[in-house]
Amino acid sequence: MWICAASMALSAPARDPRVENSNKARPSNAVTGRSARETRAASLVPVHRAAARFAVSAPIATIRVPPRPFVGEREMREPVRRRSLRRGADTSDPVVQSALPPIAIPSPITTFEGLNNQDNASVLGLYIVPPDTNGDVGPNHYVQTVNLLFRVYNKSGTALTAPLPMSALFASLGGICSTQDDGDPIVLYDPLADRWLLSQFAVATPAHQCVALSRSGDPAGSYFLYDFVMPNSKFNDYPKFGVWPDAYYMSDNQFDPNFQGAGVFAFERSKMLAGDPSASY
């Protein structure tokens, strides 16, 4: 069982009158030195949830979508942090550099044009802001995602797929992962298994995290598709993934509607690599 441990993904356990009565005799936070946040965190428990949907995609290289008529510009949803921050005292940085070091960064081996906003206009009929550019490199490929498209290239810059909305990858999955493109896309190469992970969220209540994992080391091939429903009403903004042997880890910023803190998820990597529909966080 993998856990999701976060302010968003945790819930208080059922009340026990015996515990409540004993709590009345305990010293206050002022006496124990516990902060309100520490007290609240102590009452939270992890949440476990299996994928709501599972499917297998067609090879990405074979997917085509009809162009949509141009309708204008779309600004992606960007929640606002309304929690005030206090500035601490100014201090000197003991390791600050006093001189500019020599410019020693080597020149790139190759450069090429990736996705741009004109691709959004051509495919989706929209200019999108902000772009939220993201990409990763494997042994033989580079995969790029932006709001709201992704594309696979070889390392010479030759495009191996059409520019596609992420929803096209999830078409066989059904549900809102197959119909909505709400942004903050992620691509991540897993060098431990030679696989590719692509993901984006879908805005709803509760929200969804749509995750695709390649069935081989070819990012233009077929993918296992998962729809993970978030554990409550908080919006999973700015998700970021990491690869580790025991899990695919994800963090997010949580809003309801104001900023509530960060969430941490651990997705069952071994099951997802095997295409197991029961994979969970």
SULNORLIN-V975607 format. One record per residue. N is the residue number from 1. RES is the residue in one letter. SS is DSSP state (hx for helix, st for strand, lp for the rest). NEAR is the number of other C-alpha atoms within 8 Angstrom. D_LAST is the distance of its C-alpha to the last C-alpha in whole Angstrom. Layout:
n=N res=RES ss=SS near=NEAR d_last=D_LAST
n=N res=RES ss=SS near=NEAR d_last=D_LAST
//
This chain:
n=1 res=M ss=lp near=6 d_last=8
n=2 res=W ss=lp near=9 d_last=5
n=3 res=I ss=lp near=11 d_last=5
n=4 res=C ss=st near=14 d_last=6
n=5 res=A ss=st near=12 d_last=10
n=6 res=A ss=st near=11 d_last=12
n=7 res=S ss=lp near=9 d_last=15
n=8 res=M ss=lp near=12 d_last=14
n=9 res=A ss=lp near=13 d_last=10
n=10 res=L ss=lp near=13 d_last=13
n=11 res=S ss=st near=8 d_last=15
n=12 res=A ss=st near=7 d_last=18
n=13 res=P ss=lp near=7 d_last=19
n=14 res=A ss=lp near=4 d_last=22
n=15 res=R ss=lp near=6 d_last=25
n=16 res=D ss=lp near=6 d_last=28
n=17 res=P ss=hx near=6 d_last=31
n=18 res=R ss=hx near=6 d_last=32
n=19 res=V ss=hx near=8 d_last=30
n=20 res=E ss=hx near=9 d_last=31
n=21 res=N ss=hx near=8 d_last=34
n=22 res=S ss=hx near=8 d_last=34
n=23 res=N ss=hx near=7 d_last=32
n=24 res=K ss=lp near=6 d_last=35
n=25 res=A ss=lp near=6 d_last=37
n=26 res=R ss=lp near=6 d_last=35
n=27 res=P ss=lp near=7 d_last=36
n=28 res=S ss=lp near=6 d_last=35
n=29 res=N ss=hx near=10 d_last=33
n=30 res=A ss=hx near=7 d_last=36
n=31 res=V ss=hx near=6 d_last=37
n=32 res=T ss=hx near=7 d_last=34
n=33 res=G ss=lp near=6 d_last=34
n=34 res=R ss=lp near=8 d_last=30
n=35 res=S ss=lp near=7 d_last=29
n=36 res=A ss=hx near=7 d_last=28
n=37 res=R ss=hx near=6 d_last=24
n=38 res=E ss=hx near=8 d_last=24
n=39 res=T ss=hx near=10 d_last=25
n=40 res=R ss=hx near=8 d_last=22
n=41 res=A ss=hx near=7 d_last=20
n=42 res=A ss=hx near=6 d_last=21
n=43 res=S ss=lp near=8 d_last=20
n=44 res=L ss=st near=10 d_last=17
n=45 res=V ss=st near=9 d_last=14
n=46 res=P ss=lp near=11 d_last=10
n=47 res=V ss=st near=11 d_last=8
n=48 res=H ss=lp near=10 d_last=6
n=49 res=R ss=lp near=9 d_last=6
n=50 res=A ss=st near=9 d_last=6
n=51 res=A ss=lp near=13 d_last=8
n=52 res=A ss=lp near=8 d_last=11
n=53 res=R ss=st near=11 d_last=13
n=54 res=F ss=st near=11 d_last=14
n=55 res=A ss=st near=10 d_last=17
n=56 res=V ss=st near=10 d_last=19
n=57 res=S ss=lp near=14 d_last=21
n=58 res=A ss=lp near=11 d_last=25
n=59 res=P ss=lp near=10 d_last=26
n=60 res=I ss=hx near=12 d_last=26
n=61 res=A ss=hx near=9 d_last=30
n=62 res=T ss=hx near=7 d_last=31
n=63 res=I ss=lp near=10 d_last=29
n=64 res=R ss=lp near=6 d_last=32
n=65 res=V ss=lp near=7 d_last=32
n=66 res=P ss=lp near=5 d_last=35
n=67 res=P ss=lp near=8 d_last=36
n=68 res=R ss=lp near=8 d_last=36
n=69 res=P ss=lp near=6 d_last=39
n=70 res=F ss=lp near=9 d_last=39
n=71 res=V ss=lp near=6 d_last=38
n=72 res=G ss=st near=7 d_last=38
n=73 res=E ss=st near=8 d_last=35
n=74 res=R ss=st near=8 d_last=32
n=75 res=E ss=st near=7 d_last=31
n=76 res=M ss=lp near=9 d_last=27
n=77 res=R ss=lp near=5 d_last=25
n=78 res=E ss=lp near=4 d_last=25
n=79 res=P ss=lp near=8 d_last=25
n=80 res=V ss=lp near=6 d_last=27
n=81 res=R ss=lp near=6 d_last=27
n=82 res=R ss=lp near=6 d_last=29
n=83 res=R ss=lp near=6 d_last=29
n=84 res=S ss=lp near=4 d_last=32
n=85 res=L ss=lp near=4 d_last=32
n=86 res=R ss=lp near=4 d_last=35
n=87 res=R ss=lp near=4 d_last=36
n=88 res=G ss=lp near=4 d_last=37
n=89 res=A ss=lp near=4 d_last=40
n=90 res=D ss=lp near=4 d_last=42
n=91 res=T ss=lp near=4 d_last=42
n=92 res=S ss=lp near=4 d_last=43
n=93 res=D ss=lp near=5 d_last=40
n=94 res=P ss=lp near=4 d_last=42
n=95 res=V ss=lp near=4 d_last=41
n=96 res=V ss=lp near=5 d_last=42
n=97 res=Q ss=lp near=5 d_last=44
n=98 res=S ss=lp near=4 d_last=47
n=99 res=A ss=lp near=4 d_last=48
n=100 res=L ss=lp near=5 d_last=46
n=101 res=P ss=lp near=4 d_last=45
n=102 res=P ss=lp near=4 d_last=46
n=103 res=I ss=lp near=4 d_last=44
n=104 res=A ss=lp near=4 d_last=43
n=105 res=I ss=lp near=4 d_last=40
n=106 res=P ss=lp near=4 d_last=41
n=107 res=S ss=lp near=4 d_last=41
n=108 res=P ss=lp near=5 d_last=39
n=109 res=I ss=lp near=4 d_last=39
n=110 res=T ss=lp near=5 d_last=39
n=111 res=T ss=lp near=6 d_last=38
n=112 res=F ss=lp near=6 d_last=37
n=113 res=E ss=lp near=5 d_last=37
n=114 res=G ss=lp near=5 d_last=33
n=115 res=L ss=lp near=12 d_last=32
n=116 res=N ss=lp near=6 d_last=34
n=117 res=N ss=hx near=9 d_last=34
n=118 res=Q ss=hx near=7 d_last=37
n=119 res=D ss=hx near=9 d_last=34
n=120 res=N ss=hx near=14 d_last=32
n=121 res=A ss=hx near=11 d_last=36
n=122 res=S ss=hx near=11 d_last=37
n=123 res=V ss=hx near=12 d_last=33
n=124 res=L ss=hx near=10 d_last=32
n=125 res=G ss=lp near=13 d_last=35
n=126 res=L ss=st near=12 d_last=34
n=127 res=Y ss=st near=11 d_last=34
n=128 res=I ss=st near=13 d_last=31
n=129 res=V ss=st near=9 d_last=31
n=130 res=P ss=lp near=7 d_last=29
n=131 res=P ss=lp near=9 d_last=28
n=132 res=D ss=lp near=9 d_last=25
n=133 res=T ss=lp near=8 d_last=26
n=134 res=N ss=st near=10 d_last=24
n=135 res=G ss=st near=11 d_last=24
n=136 res=D ss=st near=10 d_last=24
n=137 res=V ss=st near=9 d_last=26
n=138 res=G ss=lp near=8 d_last=26
n=139 res=P ss=lp near=4 d_last=29
n=140 res=N ss=lp near=7 d_last=30
n=141 res=H ss=st near=11 d_last=29
n=142 res=Y ss=st near=12 d_last=28
n=143 res=V ss=st near=13 d_last=25
n=144 res=Q ss=st near=14 d_last=26
n=145 res=T ss=st near=15 d_last=24
n=146 res=V ss=st near=14 d_last=26
n=147 res=N ss=lp near=13 d_last=26
n=148 res=L ss=lp near=14 d_last=26
n=149 res=L ss=st near=12 d_last=26
n=150 res=F ss=st near=13 d_last=25
n=151 res=R ss=st near=14 d_last=27
n=152 res=V ss=st near=13 d_last=28
n=153 res=Y ss=st near=13 d_last=31
n=154 res=N ss=st near=11 d_last=32
n=155 res=K ss=lp near=8 d_last=33
n=156 res=S ss=lp near=7 d_last=37
n=157 res=G ss=lp near=9 d_last=35
n=158 res=T ss=lp near=7 d_last=36
n=159 res=A ss=st near=9 d_last=34
n=160 res=L ss=lp near=10 d_last=32
n=161 res=T ss=lp near=11 d_last=31
n=162 res=A ss=lp near=9 d_last=32
n=163 res=P ss=lp near=10 d_last=30
n=164 res=L ss=st near=12 d_last=27
n=165 res=P ss=st near=10 d_last=25
n=166 res=M ss=hx near=12 d_last=22
n=167 res=S ss=hx near=11 d_last=22
n=168 res=A ss=hx near=10 d_last=24
n=169 res=L ss=hx near=13 d_last=22
n=170 res=F ss=lp near=13 d_last=19
n=171 res=A ss=hx near=11 d_last=23
n=172 res=S ss=hx near=10 d_last=22
n=173 res=L ss=hx near=15 d_last=19
n=174 res=G ss=lp near=10 d_last=20
n=175 res=G ss=lp near=6 d_last=19
n=176 res=I ss=hx near=7 d_last=19
n=177 res=C ss=hx near=16 d_last=18
n=178 res=S ss=hx near=13 d_last=21
n=179 res=T ss=lp near=9 d_last=23
n=180 res=Q ss=lp near=8 d_last=22
n=181 res=D ss=lp near=12 d_last=22
n=182 res=D ss=lp near=11 d_last=22
n=183 res=G ss=lp near=12 d_last=21
n=184 res=D ss=lp near=12 d_last=20
n=185 res=P ss=lp near=14 d_last=19
n=186 res=I ss=st near=14 d_last=18
n=187 res=V ss=st near=14 d_last=19
n=188 res=L ss=st near=11 d_last=18
n=189 res=Y ss=st near=11 d_last=20
n=190 res=D ss=st near=10 d_last=18
n=191 res=P ss=lp near=7 d_last=21
n=192 res=L ss=lp near=5 d_last=20
n=193 res=A ss=lp near=5 d_last=19
n=194 res=D ss=lp near=9 d_last=22
n=195 res=R ss=st near=14 d_last=19
n=196 res=W ss=st near=12 d_last=18
n=197 res=L ss=st near=13 d_last=15
n=198 res=L ss=st near=11 d_last=17
n=199 res=S ss=st near=12 d_last=15
n=200 res=Q ss=st near=14 d_last=16
n=201 res=F ss=st near=17 d_last=15
n=202 res=A ss=st near=14 d_last=17
n=203 res=V ss=lp near=9 d_last=19
n=204 res=A ss=lp near=6 d_last=19
n=205 res=T ss=lp near=8 d_last=18
n=206 res=P ss=lp near=12 d_last=15
n=207 res=A ss=lp near=15 d_last=15
n=208 res=H ss=st near=13 d_last=13
n=209 res=Q ss=st near=12 d_last=11
n=210 res=C ss=st near=13 d_last=13
n=211 res=V ss=st near=12 d_last=12
n=212 res=A ss=st near=12 d_last=15
n=213 res=L ss=st near=13 d_last=15
n=214 res=S ss=st near=14 d_last=19
n=215 res=R ss=lp near=12 d_last=20
n=216 res=S ss=lp near=9 d_last=22
n=217 res=G ss=lp near=8 d_last=24
n=218 res=D ss=lp near=8 d_last=25
n=219 res=P ss=lp near=13 d_last=24
n=220 res=A ss=lp near=10 d_last=26
n=221 res=G ss=lp near=12 d_last=25
n=222 res=S ss=lp near=13 d_last=23
n=223 res=Y ss=st near=12 d_last=19
n=224 res=F ss=st near=14 d_last=16
n=225 res=L ss=st near=15 d_last=15
n=226 res=Y ss=st near=14 d_last=11
n=227 res=D ss=st near=14 d_last=11
n=228 res=F ss=st near=14 d_last=8
n=229 res=V ss=st near=11 d_last=10
n=230 res=M ss=lp near=12 d_last=10
n=231 res=P ss=lp near=10 d_last=10
n=232 res=N ss=lp near=9 d_last=14
n=233 res=S ss=lp near=9 d_last=17
n=234 res=K ss=lp near=13 d_last=16
n=235 res=F ss=st near=13 d_last=17
n=236 res=N ss=st near=12 d_last=14
n=237 res=D ss=st near=11 d_last=17
n=238 res=Y ss=st near=7 d_last=18
n=239 res=P ss=st near=12 d_last=14
n=240 res=K ss=st near=8 d_last=15
n=241 res=F ss=st near=10 d_last=13
n=242 res=G ss=st near=8 d_last=14
n=243 res=V ss=st near=8 d_last=14
n=244 res=W ss=st near=7 d_last=14
n=245 res=P ss=lp near=6 d_last=15
n=246 res=D ss=lp near=7 d_last=12
n=247 res=A ss=st near=11 d_last=9
n=248 res=Y ss=st near=12 d_last=9
n=249 res=Y ss=st near=12 d_last=9
n=250 res=M ss=st near=12 d_last=10
n=251 res=S ss=st near=11 d_last=12
n=252 res=D ss=st near=12 d_last=14
n=253 res=N ss=st near=14 d_last=17
n=254 res=Q ss=st near=14 d_last=17
n=255 res=F ss=st near=13 d_last=20
n=256 res=D ss=lp near=9 d_last=21
n=257 res=P ss=lp near=7 d_last=24
n=258 res=N ss=lp near=10 d_last=25
n=259 res=F ss=st near=12 d_last=22
n=260 res=Q ss=st near=10 d_last=20
n=261 res=G ss=st near=9 d_last=19
n=262 res=A ss=st near=11 d_last=16
n=263 res=G ss=st near=14 d_last=12
n=264 res=V ss=st near=11 d_last=10
n=265 res=F ss=st near=12 d_last=6
n=266 res=A ss=st near=12 d_last=5
n=267 res=F ss=st near=13 d_last=4
n=268 res=E ss=lp near=14 d_last=6
n=269 res=R ss=hx near=11 d_last=9
n=270 res=S ss=hx near=8 d_last=12
n=271 res=K ss=hx near=11 d_last=11
n=272 res=M ss=hx near=12 d_last=11
n=273 res=L ss=hx near=9 d_last=14
n=274 res=A ss=lp near=6 d_last=15
n=275 res=G ss=lp near=8 d_last=15
n=276 res=D ss=lp near=8 d_last=13
n=277 res=P ss=lp near=11 d_last=12
n=278 res=S ss=lp near=7 d_last=10
n=279 res=A ss=lp near=12 d_last=7
n=280 res=S ss=st near=12 d_last=4
n=281 res=Y ss=lp near=13 d_last=0
//
